Amino acid sequence: MSTTDIEQELTTEQQAVVDAVNAAAAATTAEMSDQEKYGVQFDHGLAWVNFPVGDGGLGVSTSLREFAADQMTKAGLQPPPRGSNTIGFGMAAPTIVAYGNEEQRAVLRKIYTLETIFCQLFSEPGAGSDLAAVATRAVRNEDGYLINGQKVWTSSAHNADMAILVARTDTEVPKHQGLSYFLLDMHAPGVEVRGLRQITGEAEFNEVFLTDVQIPAGYMLGEPGQGWKISNTTLNNERVAIGGGNPREGGMIAQVAKTWRDNPEYRDPLLHDELVRLWVEVEASRMMSERLSQKLAAGQPGPEGSGAKLAFATNNQLLSGLEIALSGVDGLRYDTYEMRRPVEHSMTGRIPGYRYLRAKGNSIEGGTSEIIRNIIAERVLGLPGEHRVDKDVAFKDLPK
Ligand SMILES: Cc1cc2nc3c(=O)[nH]c(=O)nc-3n(C[C@H](O)[C@H](O)[C@H](O)COP(=O)(O)OP(=O)(O)OC[C@H]3O[C@@H](n4cnc5c(N)ncnc54)[C@H](O)[C@@H]3O)c2cc1C
């Protein structure tokens, strides 16, 4: 057997992916709309190959996602742009597949075809880092649950059709135990979305007011009181989704390396040292993400995803600052400060000044860097936990 033969030998799981790609390519025609093409990919298990058969997957290991993406590209199958439904792909889908019943899992296809855009209704004015302090109430009635409360910093709520929502169903028990997890129709009566302008000028996120919003009982994910556990599945996936995923010299480092190559007049040895140092940092964190995705193959994402998210935020802020320094006077310009409501935000689509300002949010969104460091200290390094005085007190008795 030659070396080439050995290289070409596929594992059973790889063969399943190749067969699915071939079948999907054969079932796709040029006349189909993009949405129909995405539907064919889902039906052949190529939406997320590690998900179970019937849920848009093939039940193969997570480490085959990249292999599947390569095979799809070779076969001319274009997957949907994930950035159009970041929360649907990165947070809602893995949580729904882990905890959803058959009826709830039906939304997975619409997430993949971009028919149902998701947002995440977790943060509140008094519950950001301390997510367990959520005060939005979900009160049981004969039609399901009645929701009242206010959410904040909800990315893409203005474009969303559905939300993942954490709300309090029980105030008699300590804060972590009284939460439940819901799917919410963003077009339901009583849902009001108001744009919030951020440092970049954009209104990428929103305040969301929920007034007597009726949710059918079937929209609860898991059991009453399981909200904390389920939202941790979402948050762990969120950190992996934010922290991982760029190819070598992809994302921000690609922008900065290009600026370096295009602007010899601004180069100096100090900036060169900084560029090389950050290139190495980004490469190390890319390899960490690579290892993480292999660990994912063995089960659920763990707190290690926090390391990738922390490195992503730190590197992005340093890189966007370096890009400004390498852009000379142009780096001080800004394009437009008009209030825009983007469908998706793009770090690469605008000027260095935009990237510099937008990167500030990277160390806040998906959990602040301080909280991530706490998680690494407590759950990865096993250091003693923070002193928590409210752990055993009923939510209704906590000072507000
Ligand atoms: C761009 C962007 C998009 C976002 N999108 C969404 C979204 O779609 N959906 C959603 O639900 N939320 C979203 N958020 C909200 C985000 O998750 C919260 O802002 C974040 O969890 C921090 O909460 P907070 O703003 O209430 O800050 P706080 O919790 O009030 O924290 C303030 C400061 O105190 C520090 N701190 C707090 N507690 C501790 C502690 N125990 N130890 C050490 N330091 C501590 C924090 O790290 C921070 O620096 C988004 C935020 C941003 C910036």
The ligand as an SDF file (V2000), in Angstrom:
LIG
                    3D

 53 58  0  0  0  0  0  0  0  0999 V2000
  -21.5390   43.9490   22.6750 C   0  0  0  0  0  0  0  0  0  0  0  0
  -22.3530   43.2740   23.7460 C   0  0  0  0  0  0  0  0  0  0  0  0
  -23.3500   42.3770   23.3950 C   0  0  0  0  0  0  0  0  0  0  0  0
  -24.1260   41.7560   24.3730 C   0  0  0  0  0  0  0  0  0  0  0  0
  -25.1160   40.9050   23.9660 N   0  0  0  0  0  0  0  0  0  0  0  0
  -25.9170   40.3230   24.8990 C   0  0  0  0  0  0  0  0  0  0  0  0
  -27.0170   39.4930   24.4860 C   0  0  0  0  0  0  0  0  0  0  0  0
  -27.2630   39.2980   23.2910 O   0  0  0  0  0  0  0  0  0  0  0  0
  -27.8150   38.9640   25.4280 N   0  0  0  0  0  0  0  0  0  0  0  0
  -27.5830   39.1480   26.7550 C   0  0  0  0  0  0  0  0  0  0  0  0
  -28.3310   38.5930   27.5540 O   0  0  0  0  0  0  0  0  0  0  0  0
  -26.5570   39.9300   27.1880 N   0  0  0  0  0  0  0  0  0  0  0  0
  -25.7250   40.5270   26.2840 C   0  0  0  0  0  0  0  0  0  0  0  0
  -24.6900   41.3450   26.6950 N   0  0  0  0  0  0  0  0  0  0  0  0
  -24.5450   41.6190   28.1230 C   0  0  0  0  0  0  0  0  0  0  0  0
  -23.3270   41.0110   28.7760 C   0  0  0  0  0  0  0  0  0  0  0  0
  -23.4420   39.6250   28.8760 O   0  0  0  0  0  0  0  0  0  0  0  0
  -23.1940   41.6880   30.1520 C   0  0  0  0  0  0  0  0  0  0  0  0
  -22.9120   43.0610   29.8960 O   0  0  0  0  0  0  0  0  0  0  0  0
  -22.0960   41.0840   30.9830 C   0  0  0  0  0  0  0  0  0  0  0  0
  -22.4630   39.8040   31.4260 O   0  0  0  0  0  0  0  0  0  0  0  0
  -21.7000   41.9590   32.1900 C   0  0  0  0  0  0  0  0  0  0  0  0
  -22.7960   42.2700   32.9810 O   0  0  0  0  0  0  0  0  0  0  0  0
  -23.1000   43.7750   33.4090 P   0  0  0  0  0  0  0  0  0  0  0  0
  -22.9880   44.6320   32.2120 O   0  0  0  0  0  0  0  0  0  0  0  0
  -24.3760   43.7670   34.1880 O   0  0  0  0  0  0  0  0  0  0  0  0
  -21.8900   44.1900   34.3870 O   0  0  0  0  0  0  0  0  0  0  0  0
  -21.7740   43.9480   35.9480 P   0  0  0  0  0  0  0  0  0  0  0  0
  -22.1370   42.5400   36.2540 O   0  0  0  0  0  0  0  0  0  0  0  0
  -22.4990   45.0350   36.6570 O   0  0  0  0  0  0  0  0  0  0  0  0
  -20.2190   44.1170   36.1700 O   0  0  0  0  0  0  0  0  0  0  0  0
  -19.5640   45.3810   36.2450 C   0  0  0  0  0  0  0  0  0  0  0  0
  -18.0730   45.1530   36.4690 C   0  0  0  0  0  0  0  0  0  0  0  0
  -17.8540   44.4600   37.7300 O   0  0  0  0  0  0  0  0  0  0  0  0
  -17.1190   43.2640   37.5070 C   0  0  0  0  0  0  0  0  0  0  0  0
  -17.6010   42.2060   38.4090 N   0  0  0  0  0  0  0  0  0  0  0  0
  -18.8940   41.9090   38.6930 C   0  0  0  0  0  0  0  0  0  0  0  0
  -18.9470   40.8520   39.5480 N   0  0  0  0  0  0  0  0  0  0  0  0
  -17.6560   40.4890   39.7910 C   0  0  0  0  0  0  0  0  0  0  0  0
  -17.0300   39.4630   40.5860 C   0  0  0  0  0  0  0  0  0  0  0  0
  -17.7650   38.5900   41.2920 N   0  0  0  0  0  0  0  0  0  0  0  0
  -15.6730   39.3980   40.5890 N   0  0  0  0  0  0  0  0  0  0  0  0
  -14.9100   40.2820   39.8640 C   0  0  0  0  0  0  0  0  0  0  0  0
  -15.4430   41.2660   39.1130 N   0  0  0  0  0  0  0  0  0  0  0  0
  -16.7790   41.3570   39.0650 C   0  0  0  0  0  0  0  0  0  0  0  0
  -17.4210   42.8810   36.0480 C   0  0  0  0  0  0  0  0  0  0  0  0
  -16.4360   42.0520   35.5080 O   0  0  0  0  0  0  0  0  0  0  0  0
  -17.4330   44.2580   35.3900 C   0  0  0  0  0  0  0  0  0  0  0  0
  -16.1400   44.7000   35.0940 O   0  0  0  0  0  0  0  0  0  0  0  0
  -23.8960   42.0090   25.7480 C   0  0  0  0  0  0  0  0  0  0  0  0
  -22.8820   42.9040   26.1230 C   0  0  0  0  0  0  0  0  0  0  0  0
  -22.1210   43.5400   25.1350 C   0  0  0  0  0  0  0  0  0  0  0  0
  -21.0520   44.5040   25.5720 C   0  0  0  0  0  0  0  0  0  0  0  0
  1  2  1  0
  2  3  1  0
  2 52  2  0
  3  4  2  0
  4  5  1  0
  4 50  1  0
  5  6  2  0
  6  7  1  0
  6 13  1  0
  7  8  2  0
  7  9  1  0
  9 10  1  0
 10 11  2  0
 10 12  1  0
 12 13  2  0
 13 14  1  0
 14 15  1  0
 14 50  1  0
 15 16  1  0
 16 17  1  0
 16 18  1  0
 18 19  1  0
 18 20  1  0
 20 21  1  0
 20 22  1  0
 22 23  1  0
 23 24  1  0
 24 25  2  0
 24 26  1  0
 24 27  1  0
 27 28  1  0
 28 29  2  0
 28 30  1  0
 28 31  1  0
 31 32  1  0
 32 33  1  0
 33 34  1  0
 33 48  1  0
 34 35  1  0
 35 36  1  0
 35 46  1  0
 36 37  1  0
 36 45  1  0
 37 38  2  0
 38 39  1  0
 39 40  1  0
 39 45  2  0
 40 41  1  0
 40 42  2  0
 42 43  1  0
 43 44  2  0
 44 45  1  0
 46 47  1  0
 46 48  1  0
 48 49  1  0
 50 51  2  0
 51 52  1  0
 52 53  1  0
M  END
$$$$
